[in-house]
Amino acid sequence: MTKYKILLIVCCIFFSCEDFLDEVPRSQKTTVGTSLVDAQQSVNGIYAFLRAPYNKSGYAKMVFSILEVSTGAMKPAIGTQDTDMEDAYKLIYSSSNSSASSFWSTYYSGIEAANIAIASIPAITDTELTPAISKALLGEAHFLRAYYYFELVQLFGDIPLNIVPSTSLEDGTLPKSSVQEVYETVILPDLLFAESAGLPNTSISGRVTNGAVKSLLAKVYLTMAGNPLNQTDKYALARDKAFEVITADWYNLFESDGSLTWFDKLNNPAFDNTGENIFMVQYEGGSIASSISTYFTPLGGEDITNQSLHFGGMEPEVDYINTYDASDLRGQNQGFFFNEFDGVTFNNSVYKYFYQEFRNSNGLSSKNVPLLRYADILLIYAEAQNEGSSADALAYEAVNSIRRRAGLAEVSGLSKAEFREEVWKQRFWEFPAEAGLIWFDQRRIGKFFNGSTFTDLVGSTLPNGSTFTVDNLYFPIPQNEVVLNPNLGD
């Protein structure tokens, strides 16, 4: 925690009860009031901090880009003018990187908002706040706090841990807690609480659901089984939790049909919060517009859209595109990427967030950003089952469902090592430009895919010639935070 956050925190952004996307500035306070409405608004406000990494700022800056360009999959578009992304692309992980600092400050602000809600809601005596409503609201708050801590511990390693509202400047000088302590003290307990909170299994509202809780639990367990904790007993827990999600039949992969390809369902706001979209950052074009579609509108794309701004944002590396099989639909035009549209050609650009209606929307996009997708859960099950025992029929079906949809032949009869690498490859090809998933995978497995083989991450070289070192396993804690809290120094 930082000193400035302690007194200027986060319940300054609330949302109305009717629509938790509508921002209603209220006040700067450390309690949430005395009514059901106050309790609802305090939880609604925690969601706001999901957005910052996916909001364009400045000319063409997007915080999560520093993860994508550090993997060998993406690169900065020419003229983007984002020095933070340029440095990350060169594997220069500086404590002055403002995008890394934004991750830190935004997610800790979300944690503080969650701490306030979690501490205050049980004390509200309004009879309209029934025990069931109270527990469900607390479940959402616990999930969101767990998500923010999960992201932070993967990004920065050992970090300060606080699970109560900040009350004084001294709360801003907490020491670092170990990665293991963060998982065991807050991330797992929070998610287990949320799982018991009576949340709906699914919802098109964009709010936290039981399906999202179980999915994040599966992801957390798989991450704990890898670096740096290497708690291999967690593979079985990841498998079991992913199995619950899969067999519940709550979600399904998007598939192409007579009207739309599955890519056009993935990038179209009309399909957000449905199908395979388990949990997303929420936007609404009229009041809280998404900038991700604008950010990825290709340079030179003036003839395919009336948008006045064309940034390109990040582009796929040619070497990355070339790792896809020639028959893999994901690597072809209007798969996950495109370089031609309506006869107009341009640099390879990201198609994941570009959709027909956006072409005439005057820059107002409602495109949500996926944080948890069903394809991820299928591959989590496949990997965890293979590591904990051996690939079973469901594990093969999980992988093959991803392959079939991509236009690839099914696999069978693989050895344990071959199946492991097949899962890793599918993750590498399925999640470019998506919430830093490839970056997190590389740190978790300690491997880099060069297009033909997996090599140790440290010592591997990106297509641009930059070489991974141990200093690239985490981002350094932002220098401005260390100045405010010397306990964060090495």
Beta strands, then each sheet from edge to edge (+ up, - down):
strand 1: 13-15
strand 2: 23-25
strand 3: 74-76
strand 4: 159-160
strand 5: 176-177
strand 6: 277-281
strand 7: 314-316
strand 8: 337-341
strand 9: 344-350
strand 10: 369-373
strand 11: 447-449
strand 12: 454-456
sheet 1: 1+ 2-
sheet 2: 3+ 7-
sheet 3: 4+ 5-
sheet 4: 6+ 10-
sheet 5: 8+ 9-
sheet 6: 11+ 12-
end
